[in-house]
Structures are given as C-alpha cells and as structure tokens.
Amino acid sequence: MCRNIRVLHNFEPPATRDEVHAAALQYVRKVSGSTRPSQANQEAFDEAVREVTETTRRLLDRLVTSAPPKDREVEAAKARARAELRYGS
C-alpha cells in the first residue's frame, strides 16, 4: 500500500471529507503513475479522484466493527514512536 494512504476506518471523530479526498488522490496518483497529469489526461484523472472519493466514503459508511473507535491522538503518538525507532531523533 502507498505509505501516504492512511487507515480511515473506525476513528472518532470519523474521517473527514478532506482525508477521504486526499487518500483518493494518492491512490489515483499511484495507479496512474502521475502526480500532475497532462492537460489531455486531466479530466480523466479528476473524474477518477471523484469516483474513488465517493466509493471510499460509501465503503467507510457501510463498514461495521465491534472494536471501539480509535483515538486520533493516541494513533498519532504511536506513529511518532515508530518513526522515532525507525529513524532516530
């Protein structure tokens, strides 16, 4: 999975519209191999981002779990600790 795409399911508060859009944009960039599509491909690129965003939002809305929601601050602290171990200070 692309490192820039984060888990969005089961957070309190739920993933924002911007977070879902950012994940969709990263996915389309990865799949297309382009961070800035040419003018000839811009419409197709933008449409793909819109569709992936909508599909992701529907998926997140329909997923169910019995696990308690994750806290964003706790998860961010865990990520910082992992980065500290990996890369040092």
SULSULJO-V658896 format. One record per run of one state. SS is the DSSP state (hx for helix, st for strand, lp for the rest). FROM is the first residue (numbers start at 1). TO is the last residue. If there is no record, write none. Layout:
ss: [SS;SS]
from: [FROM;FROM]
to: [TO;TO]
This chain:
ss: [lp;st;lp;hx;lp;hx;lp;st;hx;lp]
from: [1;11;13;17;33;39;63;70;72;88]
to: [10;12;16;32;38;62;69;71;87;89]
